[in-house]
């Protein structure tokens, strides 16, 4: 099993309703796409930009999308 990778998103990135985060497996040496990769756990953390401190983060629906460009 590969070691976990920490891939931070840029500071100040604003994700709103309808945005999608996509995970792509790349070969660390060449940068080429890697096929047949299973993601066991993905954790996304963020800070609310809502002045009241809530209401920004909504759950799901979460779907696995098959293949590049799907």
N, C-alpha and C positions, 0 to 999 in steps of 0.2 A: 504494500500500500504506500502511496506517495505521501510525502509530508504535507501538512496543511499549508496553504498559501494565503498571506494577508495581502489583499489588493485594495488599498484605500481609494475612495472616490475623491475627486477634487473638493477642496474647501469651498463653500458657498454654492455648491450645486443644489439647485432647487428642483425637486421632483414633485410634480403635481398629479392630480387625478388623470388616469389614462396612461401614465408613463409605464414602461416595461424595462426591467433589468434583465439582461441576457448574459448567461455564463457560457463562455467559449473556451474549450481546452486547446492550449497551444504548447508545442514542444519548446522547452526552455532554451535549447541550444539553437534551433533553427527558426523558431517562430511560426512553423507550419501548423495547420490545424491537425488535431489528433482525433481520430474516429473511435467510436465505441467506448466512450468514457461515461462512467456512472457517477453522479454527484450524490454523495451520501448525506451531506449536511451543508446548508448555505445559511449564513447569518448576515443579515443586513442591519446595521445600526444607524441611527440618525438623530437629529435634533429638530424638534418642532419649530416651525417658523410662525406658527399661529400665536398672536399676542396673548391669547387666553391660555396657551400651553396645551391645548388638546384639539381633537377633531381633525388633525391632518392625516394621521396614519390609519389606513383601513386595511383589513385583511382580505386576501384572496379575491377571486378564485386563482389558485396556483395551478399551472399546467406545464407539463414537460413538452417541449416542442421538438419533433424529430428532425434531425439533419440541418445542414447549413441552409440558410435562406428560407426556412419553412415558416 
